[in-house]
Each structure stands twice: as C-alpha cells, then as structure tokens.
C-alpha cells in the first residue's frame, strides 16, 4: 500500500465491484446505497491504492454533521469500516489504517469514528481491522447490543413465543412479503416509534420506496394483515449471511393478537430456507449504547437468539 486518494464518482463501478468481492462487504457499503443520501452528508470516503495504482480497498466515510473536524465511517449506515477483498490481513491491515489515519489528518480532521462491521456479517473471519485499531491507539467508545439467531444452531423458542404464534393464527393473522405493502405499513411504523420512543423513522416513506427500487433483491417488506388491514410488519435488509430486521412495528390491534410472533416466525423460516446463517433482530440499546431496553431485548431473545456486539472506535488523528 503506497497511496490513497479521495473518493470521486468516476470510481463508483470499481468501488461496488470490490464490495461485491469483499468478505466483510454488504450492500450498505456500496455507492448505490451511500449515494441515495444525496447531499445529506459531506463525503469523506477514501480509495486505497497499491504501488501500481490498483484499487485494493475502500473506506466509506463522511464528515460528522455536528463536527466538521470529525470523520465518521459511516454516519448514514449501520456500519462502515475498511472494505477489501480479504487480502489485507495482519500487518497489512495496520499499514492500510495508518494510511487512512494519515489521510484524514492531512485533511484537517482531529478524530475518526470507526463503526466496525459485526462479525456475523463477515463471509469469512475479517477482524484484522479491530487489531489494527488497537495497534494505532483506537479506543472502544460505544457498544450497542443486538440479538441474532444462528439459523443452524437455533436455541429453543420460549413457550410465550409459541403461544403468541398460535394466538395470531387463531385470530386469522396472515403474513406475506411485498413492496406494495410499504405504504400501509409506514403509518404503523411512525405511530409505533412515536408511542414507544418519542421518535420518527430515520427514513421517510419516499426514501424507503427509493431504496426498495434500488435494491429489490436486498430489501423486503413483510407485513401481517388482519381483516385486510396491516397491523404489524418489518423491513428486512438481506446480505450474504444475514437477514436483518429494521423498523419492527405493531399497531395496538396487532399487539392484541400477537401479530409480530407470526411475522418473525415467517421471516426466520424464510431466511433459513434462503440459506442465510443468521437472523439479526437489530439493536435494543439507546443513548449511544448506555441504556439497554431490557423488555425489547428479552422479546427478541425469546425467539432463540443471543447477543451480538456493534462496536464503535475512536482514533485520534492529531500529533
């Protein structure tokens, strides 16, 4: 590794081709995904080159919206980090992250926030970047807790979750995928977030519809209906090894009939049949990982899941 240069749109095709080959890469690393944000972020992504000027790694990043002297990999994605074809291991990973550090320091940044890819998303072990961060003085500053099911070694469901599935079936809840359900699901999502967390969805309905059009094979809507109306559902982000649940939501009616139990059993079984290794329910932490929503985490774990850490590291860039 001898050089780096700032990302430019002319490299989009090469970037996405590298991500497709990378054992830690998912569609969240692609320019197609990152580009949908438009002008929301000031891009600070890097292209890493070898001594023949060949692209060997990419580093998705943007300026922290709240601090111009801080780079984040990546503020518009669940995770970011160094993406390569699997050959930058050991000392090579240290040298590449040294180049990344030097690039941001030269650009006037003081700090890099590194959102590591959780291990379950790796197609093969790829945690050399975590070791490299340690070598360079990176500090673990945040840890969120997700819950995931190993679909090959699923723990038994609790009896409460089994009763919930039976209850949903008894009341006539039906579950089916389909992007056409997103407009009906979104009011349920918005109401659920407002009621439970006094929050709004990260994505607008229009943005999610755009993502569905860009990634029809990677993003899926699964909805539960009762008497023709959507009462619960989830948005699924699908990668090579993991099906990840986002925007888990249920209306009051849906909760009364345990509709989410039916939704998740449908999603878990379809993920298994599709060859995924893990079903990831997403994080149950708040306030930058300092608070665990124990009720939510218990609900997820009762389907047969266990903990997965989402780690955030800070690397100081100054002298």
C-alpha positions as semicolon CSV with decimal commas, in nm:
position;residue;x (nm);y (nm);z (nm)
1;X;0,000;0,000;0,000
2;X;0,156;0,329;-0,107
3;X;-0,123;0,575;-0,179
4;X;-0,472;0,697;-0,110
5;X;-0,698;0,942;-0,282
6;X;-1,035;1,097;-0,209
7;X;-1,338;0,923;-0,350
8;X;-1,490;1,056;-0,670
9;X;-1,794;0,936;-0,862
10;X;-1,581;0,807;-1,150
11;X;-1,477;0,520;-0,921
12;X;-1,833;0,402;-0,845
13;X;-1,819;0,094;-1,067
14;X;-1,481;-0,017;-0,929
15;X;-1,594;0,055;-0,573
16;X;-1,907;-0,157;-0,596
17;X;-1,722;-0,439;-0,773
18;X;-1,472;-0,452;-0,486
19;X;-1,751;-0,451;-0,225
20;X;-1,914;-0,747;-0,400
21;X;-1,592;-0,948;-0,357
22;X;-1,514;-0,833;-0,003
23;X;-1,579;-1,088;0,276
24;X;-1,692;-0,808;0,510
25;X;-1,877;-0,608;0,245
26;X;-2,255;-0,573;0,222
27;X;-2,484;-0,362;0,008
28;X;-2,469;-0,093;0,280
29;X;-2,108;-0,031;0,169
30;X;-2,196;0,024;-0,196
31;X;-2,202;0,364;-0,364
32;X;-2,553;0,281;-0,478
33;X;-2,664;0,268;-0,114
34;X;-2,448;0,553;0,016
35;X;-2,543;0,769;-0,281
36;X;-2,914;0,766;-0,203
37;X;-2,841;1,009;0,082
38;X;-2,774;1,273;-0,179
39;X;-2,637;1,591;-0,022
40;X;-2,726;1,499;0,336
41;X;-2,360;1,429;0,419
42;X;-2,026;1,578;0,314
43;X;-1,850;1,273;0,170
44;X;-1,502;1,192;0,302
45;X;-1,462;0,842;0,156
46;X;-1,121;0,713;0,052
47;X;-0,980;0,491;-0,221
48;X;-0,673;0,289;-0,116
49;X;-0,424;0,201;-0,391
50;X;-0,123;-0,027;-0,427
51;X;0,210;0,068;-0,585
52;X;0,060;0,005;-0,931
53;X;-0,232;0,239;-0,858
54;X;-0,475;-0,053;-0,839
55;X;-0,771;-0,024;-0,606
56;X;-0,723;-0,264;-0,314
57;X;-0,958;-0,121;-0,050
58;X;-1,228;0,139;0,002
59;X;-1,322;0,333;0,312
60;X;-1,677;0,475;0,319
61;X;-1,691;0,786;0,537
62;X;-1,840;1,131;0,570
63;X;-1,795;1,439;0,780
64;X;-1,974;1,433;1,113
65;X;-2,281;1,654;1,063
66;X;-2,219;1,804;1,409
67;X;-1,841;1,848;1,391
68;X;-1,650;1,936;1,073
69;X;-1,321;1,813;1,222
70;X;-1,452;1,462;1,280
71;X;-1,483;1,188;1,016
72;X;-1,731;0,901;1,060
73;X;-1,732;0,568;0,881
74;X;-2,023;0,600;0,803
75;X;-2,291;0,832;0,953
76;X;-2,553;0,718;0,701
77;X;-2,507;0,345;0,758
78;X;-2,530;0,092;1,040
79;X;-2,159;0,022;0,999
80;X;-1,868;0,129;0,779
81;X;-1,503;0,038;0,818
82;X;-1,231;-0,083;0,586
83;X;-1,356;-0,293;0,293
84;X;-1,117;-0,513;0,093
85;X;-1,102;-0,846;-0,086
86;X;-0,971;-1,032;0,219
87;X;-0,600;-0,996;0,148
88;X;-0,522;-0,703;0,380
89;X;-0,456;-0,908;0,692
90;X;-0,229;-0,875;0,992
91;X;0,044;-0,614;0,943
92;X;-0,106;-0,511;0,608
93;X;-0,427;-0,406;0,785
94;X;-0,222;-0,193;1,023
95;X;-0,041;-0,022;0,734
96;X;-0,367;0,047;0,549
97;X;-0,533;0,201;0,853
98;X;-0,218;0,408;0,906
99;X;-0,276;0,543;0,555
100;X;-0,642;0,612;0,641
101;X;-0,536;0,792;0,960
102;X;-0,278;1,000;0,772
103;X;-0,530;1,090;0,501
104;X;-0,779;1,237;0,747
105;X;-0,509;1,408;0,950
106;X;-0,379;1,572;0,631
107;X;-0,734;1,690;0,556
108;X;-0,750;1,865;0,894
109;X;-0,962;1,615;1,089
110;X;-0,893;1,555;1,457
111;X;-1,085;1,234;1,511
112;X;-1,211;0,929;1,322
113;X;-1,516;0,735;1,443
114;X;-1,497;0,378;1,314
115;X;-1,818;0,172;1,313
116;X;-1,696;-0,186;1,276
117;X;-1,890;-0,448;1,081
118;X;-2,031;-0,702;1,332
119;X;-1,871;-1,042;1,290
120;X;-2,190;-1,220;1,184
121;X;-2,185;-1,020;0,859
122;X;-1,838;-1,149;0,764
123;X;-1,844;-1,420;0,498
124;X;-1,510;-1,529;0,643
125;X;-1,327;-1,403;0,954
126;X;-1,220;-1,044;0,890
127;X;-1,146;-0,873;1,221
128;X;-0,792;-0,764;1,132
129;X;-0,916;-0,405;1,133
130;X;-1,004;-0,434;1,505
131;X;-0,648;-0,544;1,580
132;X;-0,510;-0,263;1,363
133;X;-0,721;-0,007;1,551
134;X;-0,580;-0,139;1,879
135;X;-0,224;-0,108;1,744
136;X;-0,289;0,251;1,638
137;X;-0,436;0,354;1,972
138;X;-0,805;0,333;1,886
139;X;-1,045;0,330;2,181
140;X;-1,375;0,146;2,214
141;X;-1,617;0,433;2,288
142;X;-1,955;0,272;2,226
143;X;-2,105;-0,074;2,214
144;X;-2,462;-0,149;2,109
145;X;-2,622;-0,487;2,173
146;X;-2,809;-0,667;1,900
147;X;-2,984;-1,004;1,920
148;X;-2,937;-1,263;1,646
149;X;-3,041;-1,622;1,581
150;X;-2,786;-1,870;1,447
151;X;-3,014;-2,043;1,197
152;X;-2,801;-2,357;1,202
153;X;-2,798;-2,381;1,584
154;X;-3,116;-2,206;1,690
155;X;-3,191;-2,206;2,060
156;X;-3,543;-2,321;2,154
157;X;-3,817;-2,060;2,149
158;X;-3,983;-1,986;2,480
159;X;-4,335;-2,111;2,538
160;X;-4,455;-1,749;2,539
161;X;-4,343;-1,703;2,178
162;X;-4,504;-2,033;2,078
163;X;-4,831;-1,922;2,237
164;X;-4,804;-1,592;2,052
165;X;-4,775;-1,764;1,717
166;X;-5,075;-1,986;1,794
167;X;-5,276;-1,683;1,907
168;X;-5,203;-1,497;1,584
169;X;-5,311;-1,799;1,379
170;X;-5,628;-1,839;1,586
171;X;-5,729;-1,477;1,514
172;X;-5,669;-1,516;1,141
173;X;-5,348;-1,312;1,106
174;X;-5,183;-1,367;0,768
175;X;-4,822;-1,283;0,684
176;X;-4,677;-1,213;0,342
177;X;-4,390;-1,019;0,181
178;X;-4,444;-0,749;-0,076
179;X;-4,311;-0,398;-0,153
180;X;-4,669;-0,291;-0,226
181;X;-4,739;-0,310;0,148
182;X;-4,486;-0,044;0,247
183;X;-4,730;0,248;0,224
184;X;-4,974;0,064;0,453
185;X;-4,701;-0,040;0,696
186;X;-4,542;0,304;0,731
187;X;-4,818;0,466;0,942
188;X;-4,785;0,169;1,180
189;X;-4,407;0,228;1,199
190;X;-4,449;0,601;1,259
191;X;-4,713;0,552;1,529
192;X;-4,509;0,278;1,698
193;X;-4,192;0,489;1,717
194;X;-4,380;0,795;1,840
195;X;-4,556;0,595;2,112
196;X;-4,263;0,384;2,231
197;X;-3,964;0,617;2,181
198;X;-4,099;0,965;2,103
199;X;-3,908;0,935;1,775
200;X;-3,957;0,930;1,399
201;X;-3,824;0,680;1,142
202;X;-3,475;0,750;1,009
203;X;-3,614;0,705;0,657
204;X;-3,917;0,876;0,511
205;X;-4,164;0,667;0,316
206;X;-4,031;0,819;-0,007
207;X;-3,673;0,728;0,085
208;X;-3,767;0,371;0,167
209;X;-3,958;0,339;-0,160
210;X;-3,644;0,463;-0,338
211;X;-3,429;0,205;-0,158
212;X;-3,677;-0,070;-0,250
213;X;-3,644;0,030;-0,615
214;X;-3,261;0,037;-0,594
215;X;-3,228;-0,293;-0,404
216;X;-3,528;-0,513;-0,488
217;X;-3,333;-0,829;-0,400
218;X;-3,179;-0,696;-0,079
219;X;-3,468;-0,511;0,089
220;X;-3,802;-0,670;0,163
221;X;-4,124;-0,568;0,335
222;X;-4,305;-0,833;0,538
223;X;-4,648;-0,739;0,673
224;X;-4,913;-0,904;0,888
225;X;-5,273;-0,834;0,799
226;X;-5,597;-0,884;0,988
227;X;-5,931;-0,839;0,814
228;X;-5,748;-0,682;0,520
229;X;-5,558;-0,419;0,721
230;X;-5,184;-0,413;0,801
231;X;-5,142;-0,448;1,178
232;X;-4,770;-0,531;1,206
233;X;-4,460;-0,577;0,999
234;X;-4,090;-0,535;0,947
235;X;-3,838;-0,414;0,689
236;X;-3,569;-0,671;0,609
237;X;-3,217;-0,589;0,488
238;X;-3,063;-0,902;0,336
239;X;-2,692;-0,970;0,289
240;X;-2,497;-1,285;0,204
241;X;-2,511;-1,434;0,556
242;X;-2,759;-1,223;0,748
243;X;-3,121;-1,117;0,727
244;X;-3,153;-0,804;0,940
245;X;-3,483;-0,674;1,076
246;X;-3,540;-0,299;1,074
247;X;-3,847;-0,098;1,172
248;X;-4,017;-0,367;1,379
249;X;-4,368;-0,232;1,436
250;X;-4,713;-0,333;1,552
251;X;-5,037;-0,144;1,599
252;X;-5,249;-0,180;1,913
253;X;-5,465;-0,432;1,729
254;X;-5,153;-0,619;1,620
255;X;-5,027;-0,643;1,976
256;X;-5,362;-0,776;2,096
257;X;-5,338;-1,069;1,852
258;X;-4,956;-1,125;1,881
259;X;-4,907;-1,043;1,513
260;X;-4,530;-0,993;1,547
261;X;-4,487;-1,353;1,660
262;X;-4,634;-1,463;1,328
263;X;-4,423;-1,209;1,137
264;X;-4,096;-1,322;1,290
265;X;-4,160;-1,695;1,255
266;X;-4,233;-1,631;0,887
267;X;-3,914;-1,424;0,845
268;X;-3,689;-1,664;1,039
269;X;-3,805;-1,968;0,843
270;X;-3,774;-1,793;0,507
271;X;-3,423;-1,673;0,600
272;X;-3,325;-2,029;0,685
273;X;-3,469;-2,164;0,361
274;X;-3,284;-1,895;0,163
275;X;-2,951;-2,012;0,306
276;X;-2,879;-1,726;0,548
277;X;-2,668;-1,811;0,852
278;X;-2,812;-1,552;1,092
279;X;-3,135;-1,365;1,153
280;X;-3,049;-1,034;1,320
281;X;-3,323;-0,852;1,516
282;X;-3,114;-0,534;1,543
283;X;-3,000;-0,340;1,846
284;X;-3,200;-0,293;2,165
285;X;-2,981;-0,019;2,312
286;X;-3,042;0,353;2,347
287;X;-2,841;0,663;2,441
288;X;-2,532;0,553;2,243
289;X;-2,534;0,207;2,399
290;X;-2,551;0,322;2,760
291;X;-2,910;0,203;2,813
292;X;-3,045;-0,144;2,734
293;X;-3,417;-0,174;2,661
294;X;-3,447;-0,495;2,860
295;X;-3,809;-0,563;2,764
296;X;-3,732;-0,536;2,393
297;X;-3,415;-0,743;2,419
298;X;-3,594;-1,017;2,612
299;X;-3,871;-1,027;2,349
300;X;-3,612;-1,079;2,074
301;X;-3,406;-1,334;2,266
302;X;-3,718;-1,545;2,334
303;X;-3,722;-1,639;1,965
304;X;-3,394;-1,825;2,022
305;X;-3,132;-1,555;1,979
306;X;-2,819;-1,432;2,155
307;X;-2,606;-1,119;2,177
308;X;-2,402;-0,959;1,901
309;X;-2,190;-0,651;1,974
310;X;-2,186;-0,346;1,744
311;X;-1,855;-0,177;1,831
312;X;-1,758;0,188;1,774
313;X;-1,396;0,302;1,798
314;X;-1,239;0,646;1,811
315;X;-0,897;0,707;1,661
316;X;-0,725;1,035;1,739
317;X;-0,557;1,187;1,435
318;X;-0,352;1,467;1,580
319;X;0,020;1,460;1,661
